[in-house]
Amino acid sequence: MSNTIMIRRGERQDIPTLLDIYNYEVLHGVATLDIRPRTLEEWTEWYEAHNIKNHPLIVAVVNNTVAGYATLSEYRTKEAYASTVELSIYVDPSYRGQGVASRLMAEILHLAKEDDSIHLVVSVITAGNEASVALHNKYNFTFCGTIREVGVKNDTYLDIENYMLLV
């Protein structure tokens, strides 16, 4: 890729762009099993749950444009799960295949490894998302199993595949 990818912490002014990236996937893809686009108010609440504790939010910027983002989020609300985080990476369709996801993955895993409060990173990937599977394999995630027909989107039952990485 000829353009430089800069990685930085997500900022409040990024919220509308991050929402657009996410809602594109809600409407056109299966990387999320959300079926209703999120509102700016909902996404602002989502933003407020990041860059605190062990839940970083980072963005990739190409030519002064946010091209994608990565987060480590709360895995489950029970206290025993506090050292486990769930990884999410979303890339604007116009920047896919240009190394953005890989740069985001490298940086978010670096942050996870530096944080003593994080022990395990998990990812839930909709079956058939070969680009995401390849990315997780590149970074040595372990495949932990498939849950069959767990969600329905666009009248199709979808499987999810679980991956983990001890950090």
N, CA, C and O of each residue as an XYZ file, in Angstrom:
668
protein
N       0.848     -1.183      0.000
C       0.000      0.000      0.000
C       0.886      1.236      0.000
O       1.821      1.333      0.794
N       0.599      2.162     -0.873
C       1.433      3.352     -0.992
C       1.130      4.379      0.092
O       1.986      5.203      0.414
N      -0.065      4.345      0.657
C      -0.431      5.287      1.710
C       0.032      4.761      3.062
O      -0.008      3.558      3.318
N       0.468      5.663      3.915
C       0.892      5.304      5.250
C      -0.327      5.133      6.138
O      -1.262      5.932      6.103
N      -0.296      4.064      6.942
C      -1.371      3.814      7.897
C      -0.882      4.278      9.258
O       0.105      3.757      9.776
N      -1.562      5.248      9.835
C      -1.235      5.731     11.176
C      -2.242      5.137     12.153
O      -3.443      5.142     11.884
N      -1.767      4.629     13.274
C      -2.631      4.080     14.315
C      -2.611      5.031     15.501
O      -1.545      5.470     15.934
N      -3.785      5.346     16.024
C      -3.894      6.203     17.209
C      -5.118      5.781     18.015
O      -5.941      4.996     17.544
N      -5.228      6.301     19.214
C      -6.406      6.056     20.045
C      -7.633      6.686     19.386
O      -7.546      7.744     18.763
N      -8.759      6.026     19.534
C     -10.006      6.609     19.060
C     -10.359      7.835     19.874
O     -10.125      7.881     21.081
N     -10.920      8.820     19.210
C     -11.280     10.080     19.856
C     -12.759     10.361     19.629
O     -13.378      9.816     18.716
N     -13.307     11.212     20.468
C     -14.736     11.527     20.407
C     -15.171     11.972     19.004
O     -16.255     11.600     18.555
N     -14.358     12.747     18.320
C     -14.746     13.217     16.988
C     -14.801     12.085     15.956
O     -15.338     12.274     14.864
N     -14.251     10.913     16.291
C     -14.296      9.757     15.386
C     -15.637      9.028     15.426
O     -15.928      8.228     14.537
N     -16.447      9.291     16.431
C     -17.663      8.504     16.645
C     -18.521      8.390     15.382
O     -18.897      7.272     15.031
N     -18.852      9.478     14.678
C     -19.715      9.316     13.490
C     -19.094      8.427     12.406
O     -19.803      7.650     11.767
N     -17.795      8.532     12.196
C     -17.136      7.702     11.181
C     -17.119      6.237     11.616
O     -17.366      5.349     10.801
N     -16.832      5.979     12.885
C     -16.841      4.611     13.387
C     -18.239      4.008     13.267
O     -18.395      2.836     12.926
N     -19.240      4.817     13.549
C     -20.627      4.371     13.411
C     -20.949      4.022     11.965
O     -21.612      3.018     11.702
N     -20.489      4.839     11.029
C     -20.719      4.548      9.603
C     -20.065      3.234      9.190
O     -20.667      2.436      8.471
N     -18.841      3.011      9.641
C     -18.129      1.763      9.319
C     -18.896      0.570      9.870
O     -19.089     -0.426      9.172
N     -19.331      0.670     11.117
C     -20.057     -0.433     11.745
C     -21.415     -0.661     11.072
O     -21.769     -1.794     10.747
N     -22.162      0.409     10.868
C     -23.498      0.266     10.285
C     -23.450     -0.253      8.851
O     -24.391     -0.911      8.408
N     -22.381      0.026      8.124
C     -22.236     -0.568      6.794
C     -22.248     -2.091      6.918
O     -22.914     -2.778      6.144
N     -21.513     -2.608      7.890
C     -21.451     -4.056      8.080
C     -22.789     -4.610      8.566
O     -23.180     -5.712      8.183
N     -23.489     -3.850      9.407
C     -24.820     -4.273      9.855
C     -25.738     -4.451      8.645
O     -26.468     -5.438      8.551
N     -25.697     -3.499      7.732
C     -26.621     -3.504      6.591
C     -26.181     -4.393      5.435
O     -27.025     -4.919      4.709
N     -24.878     -4.569      5.254
C     -24.388     -5.227      4.034
C     -23.558     -6.480      4.263
O     -23.206     -7.163      3.301
N     -23.236     -6.799      5.508
C     -22.344     -7.927      5.748
C     -22.828     -8.816      6.872
O     -23.942     -8.670      7.374
N     -21.969     -9.738      7.254
C     -22.296    -10.647      8.354
C     -21.199    -10.682      9.424
O     -21.199    -11.572     10.275
N     -20.275     -9.732      9.392
C     -19.240     -9.695     10.425
C     -19.850     -9.408     11.792
O     -19.283     -9.796     12.814
N     -20.985     -8.741     11.825
C     -21.755     -8.569     13.052
C     -23.120     -9.193     12.831
O     -23.667     -9.149     11.729
N     -23.655     -9.763     13.874
C     -25.002    -10.298     13.771
C     -26.044     -9.288     14.234
O     -27.217     -9.631     14.376
N     -25.627     -8.047     14.470
C     -26.617     -6.982     14.643
C     -27.409     -6.880     13.348
O     -26.846     -7.003     12.260
N     -28.695     -6.659     13.463
C     -29.532     -6.545     12.268
C     -30.159     -5.164     12.132
O     -30.810     -4.869     11.130
N     -29.962     -4.320     13.141
C     -30.496     -2.968     13.131
C     -29.332     -1.982     13.259
O     -28.531     -2.085     14.188
N     -29.238     -1.034     12.335
C     -28.165     -0.038     12.465
C     -28.234      0.660     13.817
O     -29.315      0.890     14.359
N     -27.082      0.989     14.344
C     -26.988      1.693     15.619
C     -27.178      3.185     15.399
O     -26.879      3.713     14.328
N     -27.681      3.860     16.437
C     -27.874      5.305     16.385
C     -26.624      5.999     16.920
O     -25.777      5.373     17.558
N     -26.522      7.277     16.656
C     -25.400      8.056     17.182
C     -25.401      8.017     18.711
O     -24.337      7.933     19.323
N     -26.551      8.074     19.319
C     -26.634      8.004     20.778
C     -26.121      6.658     21.295
O     -25.351      6.617     22.255
N     -26.537      5.574     20.673
C     -26.064      4.246     21.081
C     -24.560      4.127     20.887
O     -23.865      3.556     21.727
N     -24.059      4.665     19.782
C     -22.638      4.535     19.487
C     -21.803      5.418     20.402
O     -20.652      5.092     20.692
N     -22.360      6.519     20.856
C     -21.670      7.359     21.835
C     -21.541      6.607     23.155
O     -20.496      6.678     23.800
N     -22.581      5.892     23.566
C     -22.498      5.054     24.767
C     -21.452      3.965     24.586
O     -20.681      3.684     25.504
N     -21.421      3.349     23.406
C     -20.410      2.334     23.095
C     -19.016      2.948     23.227
O     -18.131      2.345     23.834
N     -18.817      4.126     22.672
C     -17.526      4.813     22.744
C     -17.112      5.030     24.203
O     -15.951      4.833     24.562
N     -18.061      5.433     25.030
C     -17.766      5.726     26.442
C     -17.286      4.487     27.198
O     -16.638      4.618     28.237
N     -17.589      3.300     26.702
C     -17.148      2.058     27.355
C     -15.741      1.649     26.936
O     -15.255      0.593     27.342
N     -15.081      2.478     26.125
C     -13.740      2.149     25.635
C     -12.721      3.206     26.070
O     -13.068      4.301     26.511
N     -11.465      2.828     25.927
C     -10.333      3.628     26.390
C     -10.391      3.859     27.889
O      -9.891      4.856     28.410
N     -11.025      2.896     28.575
C     -11.024      2.839     30.031
C     -10.633      1.415     30.417
O     -10.782      0.492     29.616
N     -10.147      1.239     31.607
C      -9.723     -0.073     32.088
C      -8.868     -0.755     31.027
O      -7.913     -0.174     30.511
N      -9.229     -2.005     30.708
C      -8.465     -2.750     29.709
C      -9.254     -2.871     28.404
O      -9.255     -3.925     27.767
N      -9.919     -1.793     28.014
C     -10.764     -1.785     26.822
C     -10.364     -0.670     25.846
O     -11.112      0.289     25.661
N      -9.183     -0.796     25.223
C      -8.748      0.247     24.290
C      -9.574      0.261     23.007
O     -10.134     -0.750     22.584
N      -9.626      1.422     22.420
C     -10.216      1.651     21.098
C      -9.153      2.378     20.293
O      -8.719      3.470     20.661
N      -8.733      1.760     19.181
C      -7.751      2.395     18.313
C      -8.328      2.518     16.914
O      -9.216      1.761     16.523
N      -7.811      3.479     16.171
C      -8.257      3.693     14.796
C      -7.052      3.707     13.870
O      -5.942      4.066     14.262
N      -7.304      3.307     12.635
C      -6.303      3.409     11.570
C      -6.686      4.609     10.715
O      -7.836      4.750     10.300
N      -5.714      5.465     10.460
C      -5.948      6.666      9.673
C      -5.082      6.611      8.417
O      -3.870      6.407      8.495
N      -5.713      6.793      7.269
C      -5.022      6.829      5.981
C      -5.407      8.142      5.302
O      -6.589      8.418      5.101
N      -4.410      8.948      4.952
C      -4.671     10.241      4.304
C      -5.711     11.061      5.063
O      -6.650     11.594      4.471
N      -5.534     11.155      6.376
C      -6.412     11.932      7.258
C      -7.844     11.410      7.327
O      -8.748     12.138      7.739
N      -8.059     10.162      6.929
C      -9.383      9.552      6.977
C      -9.325      8.303      7.850
O      -8.418      7.484      7.702
N     -10.288      8.153      8.758
C     -10.364      6.944      9.564
C     -10.798      5.806      8.647
O     -11.886      5.827      8.073
N      -9.917      4.811      8.525
C     -10.142      3.700      7.602
C     -10.652      2.451      8.314
O     -11.155      1.535      7.664
N     -10.532      2.402      9.626
C     -10.983      1.246     10.387
C     -10.673      1.430     11.852
O     -10.040      2.403     12.263
N     -11.141      0.461     12.636
C     -10.893      0.537     14.076
C     -10.818     -0.855     14.677
O     -11.281     -1.836     14.096
N     -10.220     -0.908     15.863
C     -10.137     -2.147     16.640
C     -10.431     -1.810     18.091
O     -10.075     -0.742     18.589
N     -11.092     -2.755     18.757
C     -11.398     -2.582     20.170
C     -11.140     -3.873     20.926
O     -11.182     -4.968     20.365
N     -10.876     -3.715     22.197
C     -10.953     -4.801     23.158
C     -12.084     -4.403     24.090
O     -12.033     -3.352     24.728
N     -13.094     -5.239     24.165
C     -14.297     -4.919     24.933
C     -14.525     -5.950     26.025
O     -13.909     -7.015     26.043
N     -15.414     -5.609     26.918
C     -15.803     -6.531     27.977
C     -16.317     -7.821     27.347
O     -17.164     -7.780     26.455
N     -15.817     -8.952     27.799
C     -16.247    -10.244     27.270
C     -17.616    -10.636     27.823
O     -18.528    -10.953     27.060
N     -17.756    -10.614     29.121
C     -19.008    -10.892     29.813
C     -19.053     -9.987     31.041
O     -18.017     -9.492     31.484
N     -20.239     -9.770     31.588
C     -20.360     -8.841     32.715
C     -19.974     -9.451     34.055
O     -19.746     -8.707     35.009
N     -19.891    -10.760     34.166
C     -19.520    -11.380     35.437
C     -18.058    -11.061     35.774
O     -17.189    -11.091     34.903
N     -17.805    -10.761     37.036
C     -16.479    -10.315     37.472
C     -15.373    -11.322     37.172
O     -14.233    -10.925     36.927
N     -15.684    -12.598     37.187
C     -14.661    -13.620     36.943
C     -14.075    -13.524     35.541
O     -12.991    -14.050     35.287
N     -14.777    -12.860     34.630
C     -14.305    -12.712     33.257
C     -13.492    -11.433     33.029
O     -13.146    -11.130     31.887
N     -13.186    -10.690     34.067
C     -12.562     -9.371     33.918
C     -11.245     -9.396     33.149
O     -10.912     -8.414     32.486
N     -10.490    -10.489     33.217
C      -9.195    -10.540     32.531
C      -9.310    -11.055     31.090
O      -8.304    -11.210     30.398
N     -10.533    -11.317     30.651
C     -10.789    -11.740     29.278
C     -11.451    -10.595     28.529
O     -12.384     -9.971     29.032
N     -10.966    -10.324     27.330
C     -11.529     -9.252     26.500
C     -11.898     -9.819     25.134
O     -11.318    -10.802     24.673
N     -12.876     -9.179     24.497
C     -13.292     -9.601     23.168
C     -12.782     -8.600     22.132
O     -12.984     -7.392     22.258
N     -12.128     -9.123     21.126
C     -11.531     -8.322     20.060
C     -12.532     -8.108     18.933
O     -13.240     -9.029     18.526
N     -12.576     -6.877     18.439
C     -13.353     -6.562     17.237
C     -12.515     -5.666     16.336
O     -11.867     -4.728     16.800
N     -12.538     -5.969     15.045
C     -11.870     -5.127     14.058
C     -12.843     -4.909     12.902
O     -13.422     -5.859     12.375
N     -13.013     -3.657     12.521
C     -13.861     -3.306     11.384
C     -13.093     -2.347     10.491
O     -12.446     -1.417     10.971
N     -13.169     -2.581      9.192
C     -12.463     -1.746      8.219
C     -13.466     -1.250      7.187
O     -14.296     -2.012      6.691
N     -13.376      0.028      6.875
C     -14.200      0.617      5.821
C     -13.975     -0.177      4.533
O     -12.830     -0.475      4.191
N     -15.041     -0.524      3.817
C     -14.888     -1.353      2.604
C     -13.885     -0.811      1.594
O     -13.224     -1.594      0.911
N     -13.758      0.499      1.483
C     -12.834      1.072      0.494
C     -11.366      0.906      0.891
O     -10.477      1.186      0.088
N     -11.104      0.455      2.121
C      -9.724      0.262      2.583
C      -9.383     -1.208      2.826
O      -8.280     -1.519      3.275
N     -10.306     -2.102      2.538
C     -10.041     -3.528      2.753
C      -8.993     -4.033      1.773
O      -8.902     -3.558      0.641
N      -8.205     -5.002      2.223
C      -7.173     -5.582      1.377
C      -5.927     -4.727      1.257
O      -5.079     -4.991      0.404
N      -5.800     -3.702      2.099
C      -4.668     -2.780      2.023
C      -3.791     -2.817      3.270
O      -2.934     -1.951      3.452
N      -3.998     -3.812      4.130
C      -3.169     -3.942      5.320
C      -3.683     -3.233      6.553
O      -3.031     -3.264      7.597
N      -4.835     -2.597      6.458
C      -5.375     -1.849      7.599
C      -5.697     -2.783      8.760
O      -5.315     -2.509      9.898
N      -6.396     -3.885      8.486
C      -6.773     -4.812      9.558
C      -5.545     -5.403     10.231
O      -5.528     -5.558     11.452
N      -4.534     -5.732      9.471
C      -3.319     -6.305     10.037
C      -2.607     -5.302     10.951
O      -2.127     -5.671     12.023
N      -2.539     -4.063     10.536
C      -1.912     -3.025     11.385
C      -2.699     -2.833     12.669
O      -2.125     -2.694     13.748
N      -4.041     -2.828     12.538
C      -4.877     -2.703     13.729
C      -4.677     -3.895     14.666
O      -4.560     -3.727     15.879
N      -4.640     -5.093     14.092
C      -4.459     -6.293     14.907
C      -3.127     -6.242     15.647
O      -3.075     -6.511     16.847
N      -2.064     -5.903     14.950
C      -0.744     -5.848     15.588
C      -0.742     -4.878     16.760
O      -0.205     -5.192     17.822
N      -1.332     -3.714     16.580
C      -1.312     -2.701     17.640
C      -2.231     -3.066     18.800
O      -1.858     -2.872     19.957
N      -3.420     -3.590     18.518
C      -4.331     -3.921     19.619
C      -3.775     -5.081     20.441
O      -3.959     -5.121     21.658
N      -3.097     -6.022     19.788
C      -2.474     -7.125     20.538
C      -1.277     -6.644     21.341
O      -1.018     -7.146     22.435
N      -0.547     -5.673     20.803
C       0.551     -5.066     21.558
C       0.006     -4.428     22.844
O       0.585     -4.594     23.917
N      -1.098     -3.705     22.726
C      -1.703     -3.081     23.906
C      -2.171     -4.143     24.900
O      -2.013     -3.979     26.109
N      -2.745     -5.231     24.388
C      -3.214     -6.307     25.268
C      -2.048     -6.936     26.017
O      -2.152     -7.206     27.214
N      -0.941     -7.171     25.324
C       0.217     -7.815     25.956
C       0.882     -6.909     26.984
O       1.483     -7.399     27.940
N       0.782     -5.600     26.802
C       1.358     -4.654     27.763
C       0.496     -4.476     29.005
O       0.975     -3.977     30.023
N      -0.764     -4.877     28.935
C      -1.714     -4.664     30.028
C      -1.769     -5.915     30.912
O      -2.283     -6.954     30.498
N      -1.233     -5.805     32.131
C      -1.191     -6.950     33.037
C      -2.572     -7.438     33.449
O      -2.700     -8.550     33.962
N      -3.601     -6.640     33.238
C      -4.946     -7.062     33.633
C      -5.628     -7.912     32.557
O      -6.729     -8.419     32.774
N      -4.975     -8.069     31.395
C      -5.536     -8.889     30.315
C      -4.789    -10.214     30.262
O      -3.561    -10.246     30.197
N      -5.539    -11.293     30.290
C      -4.975    -12.646     30.214
C      -5.341    -13.342     28.907
O      -4.537    -14.092     28.353
N      -6.556    -13.093     28.416
C      -7.064    -13.810     27.258
C      -7.819    -12.867     26.341
O      -8.631    -12.057     26.790
N      -7.539    -12.983     25.033
C      -8.268    -12.235     24.007
C      -9.076    -13.253     23.217
O      -8.534    -14.244     22.726
N     -10.368    -13.004     23.098
C     -11.227    -13.891     22.316
C     -11.818    -13.135     21.139
O     -12.011    -11.921     21.190
N     -12.101    -13.881     20.075
C     -12.776    -13.328     18.902
C     -13.878    -14.285     18.497
O     -13.722    -15.504     18.550
N     -14.984    -13.710     18.098
C     -16.111    -14.475     17.571
C     -16.270    -14.057     16.116
O     -16.570    -12.901     15.820
N     -16.066    -15.008     15.211
C     -16.061    -14.729     13.777
C     -17.224    -15.461     13.128
O     -17.404    -16.659     13.346
N     -18.007    -14.759     12.340
C     -19.072    -15.412     11.600
C     -18.445    -16.357     10.584
O     -17.567    -15.961      9.817
N     -18.899    -17.610     10.583
C     -18.351    -18.615      9.675
C     -18.419    -18.114      8.234
O     -19.401    -17.501      7.818
N     -17.371    -18.385      7.496
C     -17.294    -17.952      6.111
C     -16.508    -16.671      5.917
O     -16.217    -16.300      4.780
N     -16.154    -15.979      7.004
C     -15.375    -14.751      6.903
C     -13.895    -15.139      6.826
O     -13.159    -15.041      7.807
N     -13.483    -15.580      5.642
C     -12.133    -16.121      5.462
C     -11.040    -15.085      5.706
O      -9.960    -15.432      6.183
N     -11.304    -13.824      5.388
C     -10.295    -12.795      5.633
C     -10.020    -12.654      7.129
O      -8.867    -12.512      7.537
N     -11.060    -12.693      7.937
C     -10.884    -12.583      9.380
C     -10.197    -13.829      9.946
O      -9.334    -13.721     10.817
N     -10.575    -14.995      9.456
C      -9.918    -16.232      9.903
C      -8.425    -16.180      9.575
O      -7.589    -16.519     10.412
N      -8.098    -15.755      8.358
C      -6.686    -15.667      7.961
C      -5.927    -14.676      8.848
O      -4.789    -14.936      9.239
N      -6.552    -13.551      9.161
C      -5.920    -12.556     10.024
C      -5.651    -13.143     11.408
O      -4.565    -12.954     11.958
N      -6.611    -13.841     11.968
C      -6.424    -14.434     13.295
C      -5.373    -15.538     13.265
O      -4.589    -15.676     14.204
N      -5.353    -16.311     12.209
C      -4.312    -17.343     12.080
C      -2.927    -16.715     11.985
O      -1.972    -17.233     12.564
N      -2.807    -15.609     11.262
C      -1.530    -14.908     11.122
C      -0.975    -14.488     12.486
O       0.238    -14.468     12.693
N      -1.874    -14.155     13.408
C      -1.453    -13.697     14.736
C      -1.565    -14.799     15.796
O      -1.632    -14.516     16.993
N      -1.584    -16.049     15.343
C      -1.482    -17.223     16.221
C      -2.649    -17.423     17.181
O      -2.467    -17.963     18.272
N      -3.832    -16.996     16.788
C      -5.015    -17.328     17.569
C      -5.288    -18.815     17.415
O      -4.940    -19.414     16.397
N      -5.902    -19.403     18.412
C      -6.281    -20.810     18.396
C      -7.781    -20.924     18.139
O      -8.582    -20.255     18.792
N      -8.154    -21.771     17.186
C      -9.559    -22.044     16.909
C     -10.118    -22.892     18.040
O      -9.518    -23.902     18.406
N     -11.261    -22.498     18.600
C     -11.823    -23.187     19.767
C     -13.153    -23.872     19.503
O     -13.696    -24.520     20.398
N     -13.685    -23.745     18.309
C     -14.933    -24.438     18.022
C     -15.961    -23.561     17.340
O     -15.861    -22.335     17.310
N     -16.951    -24.243     16.795
C     -18.033    -23.605     16.060
C     -19.352    -23.808     16.792
O     -19.641    -24.903     17.275
N     -20.133    -22.766     16.871
C     -21.509    -22.882     17.347
C     -22.388    -22.769     16.103
O     -22.393    -21.735     15.435
N     -23.103    -23.791     15.807
C     -23.887    -23.890     14.573
C     -25.211    -23.124     14.673
O     -25.906    -23.167     15.688
N     -25.524    -22.436     13.600
C     -26.825    -21.784     13.411
C     -27.264    -20.977     14.633
O     -28.419    -21.047     15.054
N     -26.343    -20.223     15.185
C     -26.591    -19.479     16.416
C     -27.352    -18.175     16.164
O     -28.021    -17.666     17.064
N     -27.253    -17.633     14.952
C     -27.930    -16.383     14.643
C     -28.591    -16.434     13.283
O     -28.246    -17.252     12.430
N     -29.560    -15.533     13.099
C     -30.250    -15.432     11.816
C     -30.099    -14.009     11.309
O     -30.433    -13.050     12.005
N     -29.592    -13.883     10.093
C     -29.474    -12.573      9.461
C     -29.819    -12.745      7.999
O     -29.342    -13.673      7.345
N     -30.647    -11.853      7.486
C     -31.096    -11.932      6.088
C     -31.696    -13.305      5.778
O     -31.438    -13.891      4.726
N     -32.503    -13.802      6.718
C     -33.207    -15.083      6.570
C     -32.274    -16.280      6.442
O     -32.678    -17.321      5.924
N     -31.046    -16.150      6.902
C     -30.082    -17.244      6.839
C     -29.536    -17.521      8.236
O     -29.116    -16.599      8.934
N     -29.542    -18.783      8.642
C     -28.912    -19.164      9.898
C     -27.400    -19.126      9.714
O     -26.872    -19.619      8.717
N     -26.716    -18.539     10.679
C     -25.266    -18.372     10.595
C     -24.573    -19.042     11.772
O     -25.069    -19.034     12.899
N     -23.415    -19.621     11.482
C     -22.553    -20.209     12.499
C     -21.545    -19.158     12.955
O     -21.229    -18.224     12.217
N     -21.047    -19.320     14.171
C     -19.924    -18.499     14.627
C     -18.770    -19.413     15.009
O     -18.965    -20.529     15.490
N     -17.570    -18.908     14.782
C     -16.347    -19.635     15.119
C     -15.622    -18.846     16.198
O     -15.485    -17.626     16.112
N     -15.166    -19.555     17.204
C     -14.513    -18.922     18.345
C     -13.009    -19.109     18.278
O     -12.517    -20.204     18.008
N     -12.281    -18.018     18.527
C     -10.823    -18.017     18.522
C     -10.328    -17.386     19.817
O     -11.008    -16.544     20.404
N      -9.142    -17.794     20.259
C      -8.576    -17.238     21.490
C      -7.061    -17.077     21.366
O      -6.402    -17.769     20.590
N      -6.537    -16.149     22.151
C      -5.098    -15.940     22.234
C      -4.756    -15.575     23.677
O      -5.235    -14.566     24.196
N      -3.928    -16.396     24.323
C      -3.412    -16.054     25.642
C      -2.325    -15.006     25.456
O      -1.453    -15.157     24.600
N      -2.376    -13.945     26.254
C      -1.370    -12.883     26.107
C      -0.536    -12.761     27.366
O       0.362    -11.921     27.433
